[in-house]
Amino acid sequence: MEPTPEQSPHHAYPDHWEADVVLRDGGTARIRPITTDDAERLVSFYEQVSDESKYYRFFAPYPRLSDRDVHRFTHHDYVDRVGLAVTIGGEFIGTVRYDRINDQGRPASAPADEAEVAFLVQDAHQGRGVASALLEHIAAVARERGIRRFAAEVLPANNKMIKVFRDGGYTQRRSFEDGSVHLTLDLEPTEKSLAVQRGREQRAEARSVQRLLAPGSVAVIGTGRTPGGVGRTVLRNLLASGYTGRTYAVNRAFDEGLATLDGVPAHRSLGEIDEQVDLAVIAVPAHRVPEAVADCGEHGVQGLVVLSAGYAERGAEGRELQRELVRQARSYGMRIIGPNAFGIINTAESVRLNASLAPESPARGRIGLFTQSGAIGIALLSGLHRRGAGLSSFISAGNRADVSGNDFLQYSFEDPDTDVALLYLESLGNPRKFNRLARRTAAVKPVVVVKGARHSGSTPPGHAVPVSRIPDATVSALMRQAGVIRVDTVTEMVDAGLLLAGQPLPAGPRVAILGNSESLGLLTYDACLAEGLRPRPPSDLTTAASPQDFRDALAEALADGTCDAVIVTAIPWVGENGEAETGDGQVLAAALHKAVAGGSAKPVAVVHVEIGGLAEALAAASSTAAPRPRTVTPAADRTQAATTPSTGPARSTAPATPAAPEAGPAPEAPTTPPVRPGPGSPADPKAGPAPEAATGPGRIPAYPAAERAVRALAEAVKYAQWRRQAAVPGKIPEFLDDTIDEPGAAALIEAQLATAPDPRGRPLTHDEARELLGRYGIAVRPTLPAPDPGAAVAAAGRLGYPVALKTTAPHLRHRADLGGVRLDIADEEALRRAYGELTDLLGKPAELLPVVQAMAPRGVDTVVRASIDAAAGAVLSFGLAGAPSELLGDTAHRLVPATDRDAAELIRSIRAAPVLFGWRGSAPVDTAALEELLLRLSRLVDDHPEVVSVALEPVVVASHGLTVLGASVRLAPPPARSDLGPRRLPNY
């Protein structure tokens, strides 16, 4: 909304203050600045406010606003006087205003940094979190305008408003003066205010998804009059699923005399329906969608599933239609799944909703599934159904113009019916937020992700999202840091999901292998080694083993304290006539179920080869199986039980297993929601058995190949280790504070950016970079220019022999393989000779830009980098220097700020890490010094977001200490941090 000419011409309308927000009950609203065009809206809004609320606002009876009041409340300069309104359907439901004041409480201008603030919310919308959302946004506006404190006068009886201020998390002071409560709020964000903001965001966004998945009534708009078609298919699936709510068929083309269709009420428009409609499924052509959305908004529909295609997947014109669709729906307080969606499913017994194009509702289970692709959604539903797995919920978001994977994580975090969240994603609209939400959710239940469109270099059609420059390998590393189980294919996602939903998390990487096939056992053993597990020699029960032998061997392995997981391998029994015996699958499954019925805390997986009925029987719940505990056991607390002799024929078929180090990053400790004990969660002894489902305790996952079972188990092992580390988060060492000059670095950065002619920033010179890094205790070895042999000799004299001579031309930098570096030059004669060889080989000094540098102690050459991606945030990277590491992509990454544990894991997670720890008899290097360097660099880019990139190359790590031989730093105005501002829905 643009301002009129009556407003101050020197303060343009701040459209960046406009925001869509999710309120406490899951509905949406729009926050925007108030303009002079809002006079009638303001008067209408005020007329709907109760006398009591008016009294609380003005401290006296105030039945109506005068013309002077209306003028004052609609005319703002957007600096010293600002008003914001919350709107739904274009009408005000709440307002807030601040006026800058001086020390005496009188109107003032900058540099006064205090403002008086006042709120007013319609009584019908109180309790929805309107005032809390307004406080976040008006505080952000005030900080932008140089205001640091809010002052408010509140009547003692106005408990709701006092609670809004008290619960905001800001530092505040209260006093009682002249019959009112005087509140002063410091607007600088605190850890508490940020936690409050994110907690409200989580509850509101989770509620918005819950409203979509559990509606009390559904209308299918665009239901065909004849069988077939999208709308009629959805209606048929709704009825077939046994949906517990009310269902309506809507089509403006229905005959006036048509009362029912497929047994449900039929209407030409929503206006004909006398009852509340919670969810509308829209299946009409794209050009008719706006009319349908308006009809929904006018009649109080809470959410939309838009199946219609013809939007952003069609190009620029369709993308604008999609944006307008989102704007229109949000203006009425509705959220959208889609457009171009496949639909949603909720298998909860109290809902039984199948508002999708899936012809068959999945069984009820403990897996939540989100996909951005309808085709992948179909494949996943089919694959889970074939494996006997069930779902708690399913969302196929299509173009995901509104509801996204982030919203699904918010919902899954607190959904007691979901133990595992599976997501197929083709784009990340807000990587920072995804990482934060995934880290918190993964701390209480597994999150498994497949990322499509990894190498296309472009956003999938229909997904209008910010583009991230970071490579997919970095995205994968950052997901792992957040506890996300990143897999490559949807098959691997189903494999991992089945294990995680049905089995406890392993306490470690030790695996027992048993079965009736020596060859299949060896394949499983090899697969375990390839995945970094520690398998015991396989126990071959021989082909004569009976189901009872399997049961006894599995029970023995589960009781054995020297293993953390069990893989059972099985091939068909062959009769005397050479044919496989039938019915053995059910018998073997029953035996295995009985072995695990004792409640072992170890996961079990089965690898089978063409045993009919085994997978289905294993997926079924055993009627005698009690819920198995699902705990993450610290390695130090594991008990070593004595191993009893096997009762069946067995022999060792593999050599001793080499030890595999455990590794994995740890997150910050999150807040745990009140959820049902799931995989990795401590079991509640007071809780009753879980509801009957197709995945859950007692169901043993079966796999047709050893590699698939082992890969799923390996992911569970890594995730369990991450969970254990999450319980004790890493720290940033306090000793860094004593050797860091943060104000000095800030002054240097400000001075350098002030002289930069390019608004995109500038690279620092070598000396400038050395000075800045030195403020954070990072010493860079000096280099001296050598434009000619004489200058080189003079530089060596200043630095002291031995020295190195190297080129700094961009095309030769860090390319020792091209001959641009001469090391261990002991005297002047050798230096002059090296200088001549360099220029004869590579070109003139003016082209080579040679420098002289004192030699560093011998060690391992490494590279340390930090960079800021506008979408993902600051990333810290580490690897060995040289072409092999670059070619193999052997670089590790962590998000900033890095903890001591992050730094330790960073240097140990590259494949070439053994070189640092004494590989082939070499001396181990000083990894403690390397970890400290990583922490210092992390602190620098975290404290100063203007430092957009740093490269320390090479960093020579010796047995004692390290030397930074080269450094490049680039400064630029910091990118906007959307994750630190007030809550808002994205607008793509």
Summary of the structure (lengths in Angstrom):
residues: 988
radius of gyration: 32.7
end to end distance: 18.6
largest distance: 106.4
contacts: 3498
relative contact order: 0.07
helix: 36%
strand: 21%
